[in-house]
Amino acid sequence: MFAQGGPADCVFYLQKGSVKLSVLATTGKEAVVAMFVPGDFFGEGCLAGQPLRMGTATAMAPTTTLCVPKAEMMRTLHEQHDFSDRFIAHMLSRNIRVEEDLVDQLFNSSEKRLARTLLLLARYGKEDITVRTVPRLSQETLAEMIGTTRSRVNFFMNKFRRLGFIEYNGGLKINNSLLSVVLHD
């Protein structure tokens, strides 16, 4: 979708597929800082005066997006109040999620961070979701998302499968019992 350091000139709306947002440090270390699903906006930094992209947005599956140029997005936000309300609600929700991610990173073990990430990817808690499957992600990507190594992710994924918290059968299914890992101290 866009590359880190590229011009920040439009806001994206994800219609279909999934997109990861990653940041590459000068040391070469990469971190996945967000995953987007249909209905999400991303790349909104341009609206706050960000001239360059701070990360790279990569499609993780066949994806359809709408790229709204900055000027058109600003005009639409001012003229269409229902759209503006929806966009602001989305941004506030995402801000809360970023704060929760920071607290998770600071205070929780890598096992809890992985369990929470899997639950979030499976959209746990969303009423309209009945099947709790996760988009195809490598263990390396999961490791980048939670700030650990791929071998730790592999260890915990095997543990979660052995305990019946997750299932592999062509895709990754998340069982509600995985919530016990997040809630257990």
C-alpha positions, -999 to 999 in steps of 0.1 A, spaced: 0 0 0 28 24 10 64 24 21 81 39 52 95 73 42 72 77 12 49 106 8 19 107 32 -7 121 8 -39 100 13 -59 81 38 -67 44 30 -100 26 37 -97 -12 37 -127 -27 19 -114 -64 16 -84 -83 29 -60 -76 56 -30 -52 59 -1 -51 83 16 -18 93 53 -23 102 81 0 112 118 -7 103 144 7 127 178 19 114 193 -11 132 173 -33 108 148 -46 135 112 -46 122 81 -44 144 45 -50 133 26 -22 150 -9 -28 136 -31 -51 116 -60 -38 97 -92 -56 87 -121 -45 64 -137 -13 77 -105 1 90 -89 34 80 -51 37 79 -25 62 68 -44 91 85 -11 107 96 -13 129 66 -43 147 81 -22 157 111 5 172 89 28 141 86 46 146 53 62 111 52 49 77 61 62 65 94 57 28 85 51 4 57 16 -9 49 17 -44 33 -13 -65 21 -14 -99 39 -41 -113 16 -59 -103 -16 -69 -67 -7 -91 -40 -19 -86 -4 -6 -99 30 -13 -72 57 -13 -87 91 -5 -64 120 -12 -58 143 18 -77 173 4 -107 152 -5 -107 135 30 -105 169 47 -134 182 26 -155 151 33 -148 153 70 -160 189 71 -191 184 49 -204 150 58 -211 148 95 -221 112 96 -189 102 79 -169 125 102 -186 109 132 -177 74 120 -141 84 112 -136 100 146 -151 70 164 -127 48 145 -97 69 154 -107 71 191 -112 33 192 -78 28 176 -61 52 200 -75 32 229 -62 0 213 -27 16 209 -27 25 246 -38 -10 255 -10 -24 233 15 -3 251 4 -14 285 4 -50 273 40 -46 260 52 -30 292 36 -53 318 27 -87 303 47 -118 295 52 -128 258 27 -157 264 0 -133 275 8 -109 247 5 -137 221 -28 -148 236 -42 -113 235 -30 -107 200 -46 -139 187 -79 -130 204 -78 -95 189 -70 -109 154 -99 -133 158 -120 -102 167 -130 -117 201 -158 -97 216 -173 -86 183 -210 -96 183 -211 -101 145 -183 -126 144 -193 -163 149 -162 -181 136 -131 -171 154 -104 -176 127 -72 -156 123 -60 -143 89 -29 -162 77 1 -150 95 36 -164 99 50 -171 133 77 -145 124 50 -118 119 33 -128 152 68 -125 169 72 -90 153 37 -80 166 44 -90 202 81 -82 205 96 -117 209 113 -144 189 97 -168 164 109 -197 186 90 -183 216 59 -179 194 63 -215 182 66 -228 218 35 -210 230 14 -219 198 22 -256 204 13 -252 241 -20 -234 232 -28 -262 207 -20 -289 232 -43 -273 258 -71 -269 232 -70 -231 231 -64 -231 194 -68 -254 164 -50 -258 132 -70 -272 103 -62 -254 72 -65 -222 92 -60 -210 127 -92 -212 149 -92 -195 182 -113 -210 210 -128 -188 237 -108 -208 263 -77 -188 252 -91 -159 271 -81 -178 303 -44 -171 294 -50 -134 293 -71 -133 325 -49 -156 346 -22 -140 368 
